[in-house]
């Protein structure tokens, strides 16, 4: 019997690739996507992506999207309260699994497992443990197209903000920077790939610095 599953969606490449694995799994019934959004800016937390682009992703994938609004700034207590309410509703709606696009950070995986432990919902990690040098190249080769929307300039040059994630970009990453940005070096927005039914038309606008991070404003066209 298929297991009813929600995808934790960030708008970026790792959650998109994890979703792609679920789409190919005959034991999975995909019930929808969910994403936390900064209420003040109406954008994805950390990625800085507009909510209207989130919806365009969901429309192209063909799944419903649940937006979970969080305040700015947001304490851990406020975040956990919002997520706790969402998980309760998901359980009542028959959700059995929540999938995450985490790659290798044990503390983040442990946190997710702990928070779902008493809910009756199982956390799953479809792309966990895949070497990121291999994974990054495979994503690009598959036709996945993504823009770097946020850079931590303490870890990576701000000049990468707004660039497309390609083999050339991967070749330019300095030593010590994870090619998937799993250590927080950068975040992304996917606008095309095998998990979509059609590409999303976008343009890259201004580059701005906010709260120690550099953001590229990706806009629908």
N, C-alpha and C positions, 0 to 999 in steps of 0.2 A: 504494500500500500504506500502511495506517495505521502511524503511528510510535508505538511504545510510550513513554508519557510518565508521569513522576511529577510531582506537584504539591508544591512546598515550601509547607507549610501553617503559618500562624501562629495560626489561630483567628479572625483579624480580617478586616475588610472588603476590604482590597486583595487578599489571597490568594483570598478567596471570589469576588471579581469576576473575577480572572484565571482561576480555575477555570471560572466560568460561560462565559467565552469559549471555553475548550477543550471544554466540553461541547457547544457548538454547532458545533465544527469536525469535519467528516467525515473529515479526515485524521489525527485524533488517536485513539489508543487509550489511555484513561486507565487506568493500572495501579494507582494508589493515591496516598495522601497520606503525607507524613512531616513530623515536627515535633520540634524539640529541646525537652527538658523538664528543668527544674531538679530533679535527683535528690533534693536535701534537702527541698524543699517540695512535690514532686510536682505542679508547675505549669509552664505554658508560660513559658519564659524571656522576660522583659520584659512580656509581656501579663498574667502573673499568673493565668492561667486554669487551673482544675482539670483534671486528666487525664480524669476521668470525663465532663466536658463536651466535651473533644476527641473522645472516643469516640462521644458522642451526635451530634456533627456528622458524623463519618464514617459512622455508621449511617444518618443521614438522607440523606446524599449517595449512599450505596450503594457506597462504596469502602473497601478495607482501609486501615488506619492503621498506620504504623510509627513508634513512639516511640523517639527517640534520647536516651538519658539523658546529661546532662552534669553534672559536679560543681558545687558552690557553695562558694567562688567558682570560676570557670572561667577558666583562662588561654587565650590564643589557641592555644597549642600543644595543649592538651587538647581544645579544640573542633575543631581541624583534624584531630586524630587520630581522634576519634569520627566526624566526617563522612567522612574518607578511607576508613575501614572500611565505612561504609554505602554509599558510592559504588562501591567494589569489588564488593560484593554485588549492587548494582543492575545493574552492567554484566554480571555473570555471569548475571543473570536476564533479560537481553535488553533492558534499558531503553536507549532511544536518546536521550531528551530529559528534561531536568528544567526545569520551568516555575517562574518566580518572579513575585511580585506587585510588583516594584519599579516606581517611577513616573518618577523623574528624577535620582536621585543617581548621578552617573557613577562615583564611587569605589567604591560598593557593586557596581554592575554590573560594573565592571572586575575587582573581586576575585572575583566568581563565575565570570566567564569564565576568569580565570587559573587558578583552582583546578580547573576541569573540563577544562582544555585538554589534558592528557595522558591523560584518562580514556577518551576516545572517546565521551563523552556530551555532547550539545549543550545549552547553556543557552538557554532561550527566555524572552521577556519579553512576554506577551500584551497588557499594558496600558501598556507603556512609552510615554512622551511624550504621553499624553492630558492636556490641561490639567486640573489638579486642581479648579479651580472648576467646570468642566463635569462632570467625573467624579463629584464628590461629590453634585451635584444629581441626576445620572442614577441613581446608586445608590439614593438615597432614593426617587426616582420609580418605580423598578423593583419596589419592595416589599421591598428589603433592609432588615433591621432589625438594629441592632447597638448594643451598650452600650459606653461608654467605660470601660475597665477599668483603665487606667494613665495617669497624667498626670505630666509633668515640671513641677513647680511653678515652676521657673526660667523656663519658657517660656509657661505657661498656668495660669490659676487652678485651684487644687485643687478648686474647686466644680464643675468639669466631670466629675470622677470619678463614675461611677455613672449618668450621664445617658444617655438614648437619643439616638442620632445622627439628628437630624431636620432639616428645613428651619429650624425655629426655632433649634436649636442652632447650625447653620451661620451664621445671621444674627447670633448673639451672639459669634462668634469675633472676637477683636481683630485689628486690622490687623497684618500680619506673621506671623500664624499660618497655616500651610498648611491648607486645608480638609480635606485627607486625612491631616494629621499626619505628612507624609513627612519632616519635619526632626526627628522624635522628640518632638513636642509631646504626643502622646497615642497610645495603642494601644487596640484594641477586641476585642470578641467578637461574632460574628454568630450570631443565634439564629433567623433566618428569612430567606427570600429565594428567588429563582428557581432557585438552585443546589441547594436542598434539596427533598426529597420531602415533608417535614412539619416544622412549627416545633418548636423545643426550648423546653420550659417552664422558665422560670428566675425567680429572685428575686434582687434586689440586697441583699447583706448589709452588713456594716460597712465603713467607709472607714478605711484604715490607711496610715501612712507607713513606708516601709522603704527604706533605702539611697538617700535623697534623692528617692524617687519616691512618689507617692500612688496607692494601689490600691483599687479597689472589688471586694469579694469577691462574685463572681457564683456562685450556687448552683443546682443542679437542683432542681425541685419536682415 
